[in-house]
């Protein structure tokens, strides 16, 4: 079964964990994944710019302003169609133009994972994925939620193809939700 999943969720909601858990459900089949943030990281690294959330945001906004809305989404699309796998995930859907791009795949499914803001804040601080996140205050985290790259996620999530997958409790509970998703939509 071919399928292309557009995965969206706020920072710290569990998108990467969703993909890992989904891969556990089908160890015999590889899931191809393109992360929007990886494309931006490649560019920031090439320029010697620290990979902080602020720099990711500034960089993508500059790209979108200078080269047109949907520039990043088009690069994700080009990478997705090159994947040799039957199951593909775009990790990092954020804008309405991203949804239009994912819908080019006849087998697309838009999936929204979310968690309450305090849980997500704790996860972001603990994982230290981006430069300086361990020093992030809760007020700064909440302010980031209103940035142009973040503010539309819940709005788009409300239009996803299935109800939101809540990731507010234990890893085992989340694993069970991913297994249910797999059985219902991918098996």
C-alpha positions in Angstrom: 0.0 0.0 0.0 1.4 3.4 -1.0 0.7 6.3 1.2 2.1 9.8 1.8 1.5 11.2 5.2 1.7 15.0 5.9 2.6 15.1 9.6 2.0 18.3 11.5 2.2 19.2 15.1 3.5 22.0 17.3 7.1 21.8 18.5 7.5 19.1 21.1 4.2 17.3 20.1 5.9 14.1 19.2 6.2 14.0 15.4 9.6 12.3 15.3 8.4 9.8 18.0 5.3 9.1 15.9 7.5 8.2 12.9 9.7 5.9 15.1 6.7 4.2 16.6 5.1 3.8 13.3 8.3 2.2 11.9 8.1 -0.3 14.9 4.7 -1.4 13.6 6.2 -2.4 10.3 9.8 -3.4 10.8 9.9 -5.3 7.4 9.0 -2.1 5.5 11.0 1.1 5.6 9.3 4.5 6.0 10.8 7.3 4.0 10.8 10.6 5.7 11.5 14.2 4.6 11.7 16.8 7.4 11.3 20.4 6.5 13.7 21.3 9.3 16.4 19.1 7.8 16.4 21.1 4.6 16.7 24.3 6.6 19.5 22.8 8.7 21.5 21.9 5.6 21.3 25.5 4.5 22.1 26.9 8.0 25.0 24.5 8.4 26.4 25.5 4.9 26.3 29.1 5.9 27.8 28.5 9.4 24.7 29.9 11.1 23.8 28.3 14.5 20.7 26.0 14.3 18.5 27.9 16.8 14.8 28.0 16.4 15.0 31.7 15.9 17.4 31.2 13.0 15.2 28.4 11.5 12.3 30.8 11.6 14.2 33.8 10.1 15.7 31.6 7.4 12.4 30.0 6.2 10.6 33.4 6.3 13.4 34.9 4.2 13.3 32.1 1.7 9.5 32.3 1.4 9.6 36.1 1.0 12.5 36.2 -1.5 11.6 33.1 -3.6 7.9 32.8 -3.1 5.4 31.1 -0.8 5.8 27.4 -1.0 9.5 27.3 -1.9 10.3 25.0 1.0 7.2 22.9 0.3 8.3 22.4 -3.3 11.7 21.1 -2.2 10.1 18.7 0.2 7.9 17.5 -2.6 10.9 16.9 -4.9 12.5 14.9 -2.2 9.4 12.9 -1.4 8.9 11.8 -4.9 12.5 10.5 -5.1 12.0 8.2 -2.1 12.0 4.6 -3.1 9.7 3.6 -0.2 5.9 3.0 -0.5 5.3 4.7 2.8 6.4 8.3 2.9 6.1 11.0 5.6 6.6 14.7 5.4 7.5 15.8 8.9 6.8 19.4 9.4 3.7 20.5 7.5 3.1 24.1 8.7 1.3 26.2 6.2 -1.8 26.0 3.9 0.5 25.8 0.8 2.1 22.7 2.4 -1.3 21.1 2.5 -1.8 21.8 -1.2 1.5 20.2 -1.9 0.8 17.0 0.1 -2.6 16.7 -1.6 -0.8 16.3 -5.0 -0.2 12.7 -3.8 -3.4 10.8 -4.5 -2.6 8.6 -1.5 -2.1 11.4 1.0 -3.2 11.5 4.6 -2.9 14.7 6.8 -2.2 13.7 10.4 -2.0 16.1 13.4 -0.2 15.1 16.6 -0.5 17.5 19.5 0.1 17.8 23.3 -0.7 20.4 25.9 1.7 23.4 26.0 3.4 22.6 29.3 4.2 19.0 28.2 5.6 20.3 24.9 7.7 23.0 26.7 9.2 20.4 29.0 10.0 18.1 26.0 11.7 20.9 24.0 13.8 21.9 27.0 14.8 18.3 27.8 15.7 17.3 24.2 17.8 20.3 23.4 17.3 19.7 19.7 18.0 23.2 18.6 20.7 25.5 19.8 19.8 27.3 23.1 16.5 25.5 23.8 17.7 24.3 27.2 17.6 28.0 28.3 14.2 28.8 26.9 11.7 30.2 29.4 8.0 29.2 29.3 7.1 32.8 28.2 9.5 32.6 25.3 8.1 29.2 24.3 4.6 30.6 24.3 5.7 33.6 22.3 7.3 31.3 19.7 4.0 29.6 19.3 2.7 32.8 17.7 5.5 33.0 15.1 4.4 32.8 11.5 5.9 29.3 11.3 3.8 28.0 14.2 0.6 29.9 14.5 -1.4 28.1 11.8 -0.6 24.5 12.9 -3.7 24.1 15.1 -5.9 25.7 12.4 -4.6 23.2 9.8 -4.7 20.4 12.3 -8.4 21.0 12.8 -8.8 20.1 9.1 -6.7 16.9 9.2 -8.1 13.7 7.8 -8.6 12.2 11.3 -9.0 13.5 14.8 -5.9 14.8 16.5 -3.6 12.2 18.0 -3.1 13.4 21.6 0.4 12.8 23.0 -0.1 14.1 26.6 0.7 11.0 28.7 3.1 8.1 28.7 5.1 6.8 25.8 3.2 3.5 26.1 -0.1 5.3 25.7 1.2 7.1 22.7 2.6 3.9 21.3 -0.9 2.3 21.6 -2.4 5.3 19.6 0.2 4.9 16.9 -0.5 1.2 16.7 -4.2 1.9 16.4 -3.4 4.4 13.6 -1.3 1.8 11.8 -4.0 -0.8 12.0 -6.8 1.5 10.8 -5.0 3.4 8.0 -1.9 1.5 6.9 -2.4 -2.2 7.4 
